[in-house]
Structures are given as structure tokens and as C-alpha cells.
Amino acid sequence: LSNKNEFWVIRDISDKELLLKNYSIAAPSRGISDCHLCSSGTKYYFFDDGIIHLRKAHFRRPEEECGSDELPINALTNWLRNDPQLRYDQKFDQLLLMLSRLVEHLQALRANSGKIREGISTSESSVSSRYKLPSSLVKSFEQTITLLLWSAQSINLIDKHFRNWNYVPPNVQSYESEELMAASDRLNALVIEAQASMERAENDFILMCRTENDVETVSYIAVGLEYILASAIVNLCKRPIHRGLDVAELYQAFGRTLQLQATKHPRKRLIREIHRVIEEIELLRDITNCQFEVLWSFIQVLDDKSFRITNRTRNSRFHLEKQFLTTAHRHLKKKSADLDHLRSRMVNLSRQVAQSVEILEEDHGKAILLFTMVTIIFLPLSFVTGYLGMNTTDIRNSQQNQWIFWAISLPLTSLIVVLALLVALKGDSIREMWIDRQSFKEKKLERSLLDWRQSTLPDDRIFMDEGKREIEELFSQDGNGVMGMAV
């Protein structure tokens, strides 16, 4: 028995001599590659069919060597693989190919870096003070880190690709997709960039040694625990919370959305939302002011002048710490000013919406007054005339009396009253649902257009922003360690 979705394919392991020797696997009398059915990747929907083909085409032995010309099934199982095994084999082949290329490229970069180290080292196995750290070498280090991160992303892409991969004969080895080809091209591009930066670094060291020409260099300085703590505090203050936006930028985007809604569809519920946003902005501004004070207090605590006894190390480190914290301090100050500006915009927007709603209600009030006057005058008259004019018993061929009027009028009147109350009490909610539905359609159309535009970009930009963000986070979280590695 066999599942209709399960199939078997011949596996060629004749070139794996170590595997055949260690597991005592019998070698075929006829090569797998010499068989047209095997080389074309023929599917066998029954396991026994694959065994029969192996016995007849590849493992037929002379009768004088063995009493039977058929090998047992256990000796032939290794030459067959089903759909999951084929999927795993193809995935691991692709992973090994990618990792072997990566190791080859890293060994080449290591050889080039070893040449640079041997060229600038002195007899005491130390680097001369005449050499400085060129920016090209730092750039090569950054590109190497990007190469490793992109390799990890490529592994994820390969795994994702082979989850949905379907085998179509005869393309046993044809499993390349556009995403995998784009990832491979990007890896090759990163390797070329890293090697080019390494060659530029070698040329820069030669210029330092043989000429007086200045090259672009990178200076570095040791930092203490205080700088690391300051970096952690600043990263917490600037940390994005949604799609790369921090809290202030997120509220600014929401404020623009409210302003657009107020322009298109002014309503009372929008005023309540604006007031809630104003309250949240005030709370956020208070938190920002607290962060502002914390950074300022931390600067004063780190100031070497605040110590009774200080040293040169504390003095030199405070200069760098003060520069870093002052930049973050200015950023928080600008953030607080942006929040104040956003709050004033929301207040003005609330007044604008209130005025628009009053104008709309004034127009609605005139219409309601007109209909009320008509209703007060003509509704009683129409009811009296209708009631007194009923004459159901005189209608020809009618066996009904006056009760038929009440049987029809009361349910109809109740239905009309319920609909009127629903419109009066839940009209804003119904309108809100309709507006949200239209807005959702517009956003869906904009998202589809954005996806189409992004799909027309070159393939080598896939995951570039993500890799760059990971690199920046790596450098921002552990700047001292990274510089130590670069040296």
C-alpha cells in the first residue's frame, strides 16, 4: 500500500566510498548515472516498484556467484528515498554548498588579514606606533559581519524554501528559486566588497609606511562602565517600539491620521479621541522631562569636578561621556519640543472639529425644525382622518373588520419607531463603521501599490535594511568590544 502523495526516487550514493565501506552497502553492477530512468528522476509510487527496478537494472548478479540473482530488500533500501528524504537531501546539499562557499571566502579574508598583520608587525611581535587604524579596515570588518548575518538569513531562506518545495522530474538538482539566487548574489557582492576593502586597507598601510601622505583613519579610545551605562540609558530612551518608530514619532503619525479624518469626516467621537491623545501626550511629555532630568543628573554625577579626589583617567573619560550624553540630552530636548508642538496641534484640531460639528448641527437643526413643524400639524390630522375614514366592512367581497387595520399598523409603526431610534442613538456608530470600512479599503489599495513598487526594486536590496539594522545594533550595544575585535 502507498499514499497517493508519497513517492520514491532512486538515490545515487555510488560516489560515496566511505559510506559504502562503513555500512557494507553493496555496489551496483550497473551505474545509477548510466540508467535513463534513474538519471531522469523517475517517481515510483510504490516502494516495491523501486526495489524491482534496482534488482533488474542495477544489482543483477551471475547465478554462479550467488544462488539467487536477487539481493535482499535491506541491502537495497539505502538506494531509495521518499519525498521527505528527498526534500532533506536537497536542503542539506544547498546548505553545504552555501557554507562551503562561505568558509572559502572567510579563509581568503583571513589570509589577507594575516598578510597585513605580518607586514606591520615588528621584531617584538607588536605593531609599530607609526601605523593607525584605517577606515578601510574597519569597513572590511563591518562587511564581514554583514556577510555572516546575511549567511544566517540565507539559511533561514533555504529552510523556508524547502518547506514548500515540490519535486518535479526530471529536475532532481534544479531547486534554485529567485529568493535563493538573490541571496547568493548578495553574498557574492558582500564578499567582493569585503575583499576590496581589505585590499584598500593593505594599500593604506603601505602608504603609511613609505610616504607621508595621510589616509583616512579611525581613532578609538577606551571607555569604562559609566559609558556603557550611559549607552544603555540612551538606547532605552531612543528604542523604537513599532516598525522602527519611537513613541513620539508614533504619536505624530497618529496625529496626522486624526487630522486627515477631521478634514474628511468631522464628528463628535473624533473630539473624544483627540482629547484622549492630548492626555497621553501630556503623560509622554512628563516622562520625557523625567528622562531629561535623569540624563542631566547623570552628567553632573560623572563630572570629575564633583569628586573630591580625581585622576586623569576620570578626566579623559568624562570628556567622551559628556559629549555622548549631551548629544542624547539635545535629542530629548528636541523630542520634548516636538511633543509640545504636537499637543498644540491637537488642541487646535479639537477646536476645528468642534466648530465643524457645530456648523453641521446647525444645518441639521434647521432641517429638524422644518420636519417637526410639518409633523406636529399634519400627523394628528392624518391620523384622525385616516381613523375616521376607515370602512373595512363596506369593502366589496371583504369579510374583515376593523381589527385588520390594527394588525397591520401596529407592527409597521413599531418597526418604523425602532429604526428611527436606531438611527438616532446608533447613527454615529453606523457611520463610523462605514468610514472605517472605506478607510480600510484605501489602506489596502495603498499597501498593494507599495508592495508592487517594492517588488520592482533590484533583488539585492532584499533584507538589506534588516542586516544594516542588526549591524548598527551590534555596534551600538557593544562598541568597545567591536573596536577591540577590529584592532
N, C-alpha and C positions, 0 to 999 in steps of 0.2 A: 504494500500500500504506500501511496505517496500523496502528499499535499499538492494541490494544483499549482500553488505558488512556489513550491520547492523544486529545485533542480540541482543537478550535479554536473561538474565540469572536470575534465582531466587536468591534473596538476603535473607540471614538468619539474621534477627535482633531480633529474639525471646529472646536472652540473654541480650538485651539492655533494661532493665526495665525502666530506666529513660526516654529514648527516647519514648517508648510506652506510658508512662504515660503523658508526657508533650504534645505530639501531638495527644493523644487519638487514637492511632493506634490499631486496633482490633487484638487480639491474635489468632493464628490459632488453630483450633480444633485438628489438627494433626501436629506434629513437622516437621520442614523442614528437620532435620537430619534423620528422620525416613523414608523419601521418597527416593527411589533409584534414581529416575530421578533427583531430586534436589541435592542430595549428590554427584552425578556423574557430575554435572555441565552441564546439557543438554542445548543446544542452542535452542532458539526459534526465528526463523527468522521473525515472526510476533508478534506484541505486543498482539494482541487478543488471540493468542495461549497460551501465558504465563498466561493471565488472566483466560482463560478457565481451565488451569491446576490448578491454585490456587483455583478456586471456587470448582472444583470437588474433589481435593485431600486434601485440607487443610482447607477450610473455608465453608464446607457443614454444615449447621445448621438444627436442627429439625424444622419441619414446625410449631409445636405448639409454638415455641419461636418467630418465625417471619413469617409473611405471605408469604414470598418468601425465598427460600433457597439460594439466591444469594446476595452477598454484592455488593454495587455499585463499579464502577471502581476506584473512588477516594480513597476508603478505601483499595484498593489492590495495588495502584501504588508504594507505598514505599517498597513493597516486590519484585520489579523488578528493574533491572538495565541494561542499554545498554552497548555497547562496551566502549565508553569514560568513563562512570561512573565506570565500572569495572576496567578500567586502573587506574583511580584516586584512587579508593578504595585500590587497591593493592599497589600503590605507597605510599599512606599515611600510610598504615599498616606497610610497610617496614621502612618508616621514623620514625614512632612512636617507632617501635621496636629498631631501632638504637639509637634514642635519649634517650629512657628509659634505655638502657644499658649504654650509656654514663653518664647519670645522676647518675646511681647506682655506676659506677666506680669513678666518681668525689666525690660523697658523702663518699665513702670509703677512698679516698685520703685526703679529708677534715678531716675526723675523725682521721686518723693517724697524720696529721699535728697538729690537736688540742691536741693530747696526747703529742706530742713533746713540744708544747708551754707551756702546763701546767706543764710538767716535768722540764723545765729550768727556769720558772718564779719564782721570789722571792715573799716575802710577800707584797712588794710595787708594785706588778704587773709590774715589769721591769725585763729585762734579766740581769743576772749577767755578770760581765766583764770577768769571767774565761772562758766563752764559746765563741767560734769563729765559723765562718760560714764554715761548712764542705763542701767539693766539692760534696759529695753525695747528699746533699740537693739541691745544685744548679743544679746538674744533674737531679734530680727528677723534679725540676721546668721546666727545658728545655724539658724534655719528656712529661710533662703535656701540655705545649704549643704546642708541636708537635702533641699530641693527639687531641687537639682542632682543629688545622689546618687540620689534616687528617680527622676529622669528617666533616669539611666543604667540603673537597674534596669528601668524601663519599656521601654527599647529592647531589653534582653535578653528581656523578656517578649513583646514584639511579634515578635521574631525566632523565639523558641521556638514561639509560637502558629502562625505561618505555615509552619513546617516540617511540621506535621501538618494544615494546613488543606485541606479538600476543597471544591471548588466545587459548589454545588447550585443549579441555576437555579430561579426567576428572580432569586435574591438575589445579584446581582453585587456590590452595595455592602454587603451585610449580612455583616460579618466580625467583629462585636463578640462577645467572649466574656465570661464572668463575671470572669476574671482581668484582662482589659483594662479592663473597666468599673470594677472595684475600683481598679486603678492610676490610672485617670483621675480617679475621685472623690477618691482620696488626694492627687493632685497639686493638684486644686482646693482641697481642705481646707488643704494646706500654703500655697498662695498666699494664701488668706483669712487664715490665721494670721500670715503674714509681713507682709501689709499692715496688719492690725490692730495688730501690734507696732510697725510704723513709725509709724502714727498716734498710738499711745500715746507713742512717743519724741518726736514733734513736740509733743504736749501737755506732756510733761515739760520740754522746753526752754523752752516758753512760761512754765511755772510758775517755772523758774529765773530767767527774765528779769524777770518782772513781780511776783513775790511772793517772800516769804521762806520759803515752805514748802519743806521738804526732800523730795526724791524719792529713790527707791531708786537708788543709783549703784554703779558698779563702779570700783574703784581698780586701777591697774596700775603695775608697776614694771619697769625694765629689768633683765635678767639677763645674766650672762656665760656663757662657755664652761663654767665649773665647774658651773653649774646644769644646763646641757644634758647634761653628762656624768653628773651625778647622776641626772637623769631617765632617761637610757639605762640606767644600772645598776639603778635601781629597777624599770623596766619589764622588764628581763631576769629579775629576781628574782620578779616577780609574773606573768610571762607565762603565760597558760593554755596547756595542751598538748593537751587533749582535751575538746571540747564545752563550752568555757568554764570548765573546771576546771583549777586548778593542780595541782602534784604532790601536795601534802598533801591537798587535797580529793579527789583521785582515789584515794589510798590509803585515805582514810576511807570512801569509798563501797565500795571493795573489801573493807574490813574488815567493813562491815555485811553484805555478801554472804556472807562466810565465817561470820559469826555466825549468819546465817539457816540456812545449810547445816548448821552444827554442831548447831543446835537440832532440825532435821528429820531429818538422816541423819548421825549421828556415825560416823566411820570413821578408820582409821589413815592413809590417804592424806591426809586433811584436816589431820592433825597436821603432816605434812611441808610442806604448802602454808603453814600458819601459821608454821612456823619460817623458811621462805624469806621470807615477808613481814616477819617480825621483823628478819631480816638486812638487807633492803632499807630498812626504816625506820631502822635504825641508820646505814646509809650516808647516807640522806637527811638525817638529823639532823646528821651530821658536815658535810655540805655546807651546810646551813642555818647552822650555827655559823661556818663559814668566811665565808659572806656577812655574817653578823652582825659578825664582826671587820673585814671589809673596809669596811663602812659606818661603823663606829666609827672606824677609822683614817682614812677619808676626811674625816670630820667634824673630826678633830684636825688634819689637814693643811690644811683650808680655814680653820681658825680664825685670825683676824687676829692673835691674841696669839702665835701660833707664829712669826710673821715678825719679823725684826729691824727692818725698816722697813715700815710700813704706811701706808695712806691712808684717807680717808673712803669712797671707793668700795668698797674691800675690806671695810670695816667694815659698810656698809649692805647689801652683797650677802650677806655671811656670815649676817646675821640671817635672811634668807629661805631661804638654803641650809640652815642649821641646822634651821629649822622643818620644811622638806621632808624632810630626811634623818632627823630624829628621828622623824617620823611613820612613815617606812619602817622605821626601826630597831625601833620598837614593834611594827610588823606582823610583822617577822621573829621578834621575841621571842615573840609570841603563837603564831606558826607552830611554833616550836621546842617550846613548851609543849604544843601540840596533838599534835605527833609523840610526845612523851614519854607523854602520856596514851593515845595510840593504841597505843604499844608495850606499855604495862602492860595494856591491854585484850586485846591479842593473847596476851600471856603467860598471863593468866587464862583466856582462851578455850582455849589449848592444854592447860592443866591440866584444864579442864572436859571437853574432848573425850577426853583420856586416861582420865579417870575413867569416862566413859560407855562407852568401848570396853572397859575392864576389867570393868565390870558385865555388858556383853553377852557378853564372852568367858567369864565365869564361868558364866553360864547355858548357853552353848553347850558348855562343858566338862562340865557335868553330863549333858547330853544325849548327848555323845560317849562319856562313860564308860559310860552305860547301854547304848548300842548296841554298844560294844566288848565288854562282858561277854557280852551275848547272842551276839555274833558268835563270840567265842572258844569258847564252849561248844557252840553248835548248828551252826556251819558245818562243823567236821570230822565231826560225827555225820551231818549231812545228806549230806555228800559220800560217806562210807563206805556209808551205807545206799542211797544212790542208785546208787553204782557197783556194789555187790554185788547190788543188786536188778534190774539190767538183764538182760533176757531177750528180746533182739530176735529171736533165732532161733525162739522158741516162739510169736511172734505169728502168728495165723492169717492165711494168704494173704500173708505178708511174705517177700520174697526178700532183705531186707537183713540185715546182721550188725552187729557192734558198732561198725564204723567210722562209721556214721551218727551215733552219739552224739557222737563227737569232731568230726565235720564241722559239727555244729550248736553244740555247747557252746563250742568254742574261739573262733570268731568272735564269738559272743554275749558270752562272757566278756571278750574283748579290747575290744569296743565299750563294755561297762559300765565297764571299768577306765579307758579313755580319757576317758569322760565324767566319771568320778569325779575323775581328775587335773585335767581342765579346770576343774571347779567348785572344786577345792581350790586350784589355782595361779592361775587367772584369774577367780575368783569376784568379787573386788573390782572388777576392771576391767569385768566384765559389769554389775555393779550400778551402777558409776559411769556407764557409758553409758546405762543405763536412767534414772538420776536426771537426767542432763544432758538427756535427751530430754524428760522431764516438765517440767524447768525451762524448756526452750526453748518448749514449748507454752504454759506460763503467761506467759512474757515476751511471746510473740507475741500472746496474748489481751490483755495489759495495753497493748501498743503499739497494737493495733487500737482499744481503748477510748479511749486518749489521742488518737489521730488523729480519732476520731469527735467527741470533745469539742472539739478544736481547730477542726474543720470547722464547729461550731455557733457559733463566735465571729463577731463582725462582720467583714466583708470588709476594712475599713480598717485592721485590725491586721496584715494580711499584710506581711511584710518590715519591720515597724516596728522590731523588735528588732535586725535586721541593720543598718538605717540608723542607729539610735541608736548601735550599737557602732562603726560607721565614724566617726560624728561624734566620739565620745569618743576614739577612737584618733587622729583628726586633731588634736584639741585637746591630747591628752597628749603626742604626738610633737613638736609644734612650737608650743608655747604662745606663744612670743614673736612668731613670725610671724603667728599668728592675731590676736593683740591688735593688732599693727600694722595688719593689714587692717581690723579693727573700727574703729580710730581713723580 
